[in-house]
Amino acid sequence: MSDSGSSVGATSPAPAQLQQQDSAAPPPPAVEQQEDDALETSFFPSPSPYYTRYTSTNLALPPTALVQLPNGQEVSRAELEPPNIDWIVEEGNYSVFGDTWPVEEHLPSLGEMGVQELFDPTVDRSTSLLTLLRTLLLTYTQLLGSLLSPPPSLTALPPGAPEPPTDPERLVEHTRLIGVNMHHLVNELRPVQARETLKTMMRSQIDQRRAKTVAIKQKCAELQCTLAGLKADLSLAATGAGAGAGAGAGAGAGAGAVKEGRATRSEVLTGQEREKLAREKLRALVDGLQ
């Protein structure tokens, strides 16, 4: 028992050694943090380091100075100037992401690209598209019929003769060629599509402006009617006030004169109320226009 206990005690590390080993070993990174970093790298890649050159301090340097980059590299201040657009026009092309593009775009013909043309270039493009569409439908029907027939490999061939391409292969290649021709014709009609789209947009804008003009004219007519009604109310109120003032000045001491004066004062109050109502209507109308 003593030997086994001594052997166990000799092989087991001390608590101090365990603590030292734990402190020396780096902590394992969290799995969630690693996944987040991977997602950030895949979805949001780091921006190009060129933007670090265009600081206010570097742009304030003279053209002959050298710019010190964060990685220790030195770059001439003249390289920070924007490129001259005139040079691009003179050269006739420009480079973007390693690819060279011409300034004046030119759609090459199928003959220039080494593809067989199945249409007449002098015929209208819409007519050629309809012809190619009918050819495509006919070729597809022939392809279905060819797939239902036995393959030509079952027939006897001369010894050493290469096996000819099957009819389905020829029809599939012809279908691909028809699709290339139709796609090329559609690309040639892009300017026509752009013009028609622009015409549609302009017609829509004109219709909207005409509708707004009609709505403004209707609103102006309503305002004129409202202003005419307010003017009539103000004139009626002013007439009632003048009649009340004349009747009050020539009133007698009799009962008939008192009754007439009371009636005149009621007419004056009615005229003032009408004037107040007209002003409120006018104020509400102005607020509605604002």
Secondary structure as GFF3:
##gff-version 3
##sequence-region A 1 290
A	DSSP	alpha_helix	2	11	.	.	.	ID=ss1
A	DSSP	alpha_helix	15	24	.	.	.	ID=ss2
A	DSSP	alpha_helix	31	43	.	.	.	ID=ss3
A	DSSP	three_ten_helix	49	53	.	.	.	ID=ss4
A	DSSP	alpha_helix	56	59	.	.	.	ID=ss5
A	DSSP	beta_strand	66	68	.	.	.	ID=ss6
A	DSSP	beta_strand	74	76	.	.	.	ID=ss7
A	DSSP	three_ten_helix	77	80	.	.	.	ID=ss8
A	DSSP	alpha_helix	85	91	.	.	.	ID=ss9
A	DSSP	beta_strand	93	96	.	.	.	ID=ss10
A	DSSP	beta_strand	99	102	.	.	.	ID=ss11
A	DSSP	alpha_helix	125	148	.	.	.	ID=ss12
A	DSSP	three_ten_helix	152	154	.	.	.	ID=ss13
A	DSSP	alpha_helix	167	188	.	.	.	ID=ss14
A	DSSP	alpha_helix	190	249	.	.	.	ID=ss15
A	DSSP	alpha_helix	255	289	.	.	.	ID=ss16
###
